[in-house]
Amino acid sequence: MLTQAQVNIFNQQGFLVLPGAADAETVAAIRAVTFSHLEAKKEPIELESEVNYPGAPKSVDDPGGATARRLLMAYERDAVFKAWAEDTSVTECIQQLLGSEQLLLTPNHHNTVMTKHPKYSSDTLWHRDTRYWHYSDNCLINAWTALGPEHQLNGGMKVIPGSHLWHVDDEGLDDLQFLKLDYEGNQVQLAKAIYVNLNAGDILLFSPYIFHAADRCKTNDVKCSLVFTYRGEVTLPVQNTKSSRFPDIRII
Ligand SMILES: O=C(O)CCC(=O)C(=O)O
């Protein structure tokens, strides 16, 4: 279980790293399935060329156009991913942070192996995940397991600590609800951004309401991370939205 100090960090900063949460054997098993599914192009896959983010190939016919960005439906994809999503050493910590009786995993958001490939990956600009999510509140938690080192050069995660507690003016966001980089009112907050350096097996727990971003991969190795989203019983998906498309899965 987490210490009170860790709970306080999560509540104040909006994120918390659990170093070495997955052991080397677990990471190796998850990586083996990931690379075999990438090799086999096992659907469903989101391609870099589909997202239109800076750095991504413009179309599937361009060089690198078939590069995967995310292996979707990770929980359903393979028993190795499912087992990690259900591992109590992590899920009980998430339940503790949520202060909930139950813990549910949503197959509708993240539920993915996020990949960043050399040459053809993209920049994800500053956003809150909740921009296209529909819940009764924002008390969800993402669990991002690093399957290798993650840092500034290979597209590692950046966060703005404490930004899950801000109010942001509409003028501070562009049409896709990314933080405007040239908006005066965002400068003080953008200056607080940090990279979250991770090693294989570390977990980054973060509020989907925190502003986060990541650059493209500038190294020669594929970076990959397994990502799931959880909620407690009081946080309900709004019916007939993307967040209720598939029923949530009871974990605890
Ligand atoms: O690795 C990235 O590009 C960031 C991914 C991300 O923030 C997201 O999928 O919400």
PDBQT file of the ligand as one rigid body, heavy atoms in Angstrom, charges set to zero:
ROOT
HETATM    1  O1  LIG A 301       3.175   9.406 -25.563  1.00  0.00    +0.000 OA
HETATM    2  C1  LIG A 301       2.513  10.360 -25.952  1.00  0.00    +0.000 C 
HETATM    3  O2  LIG A 301       2.662  10.882 -27.048  1.00  0.00    +0.000 OA
HETATM    4  C2  LIG A 301       1.465  10.905 -25.041  1.00  0.00    +0.000 C 
HETATM    5  C3  LIG A 301       0.265  10.075 -25.056  1.00  0.00    +0.000 C 
HETATM    6  C4  LIG A 301      -0.849  10.743 -24.341  1.00  0.00    +0.000 C 
HETATM    7  O3  LIG A 301      -0.697  11.726 -23.677  1.00  0.00    +0.000 OA
HETATM    8  C5  LIG A 301      -2.169  10.211 -24.471  1.00  0.00    +0.000 C 
HETATM    9  O4  LIG A 301      -2.357   9.215 -25.185  1.00  0.00    +0.000 OA
HETATM   10  O5  LIG A 301      -3.072  10.790 -23.859  1.00  0.00    +0.000 OA
ENDROOT
TORSDOF 0
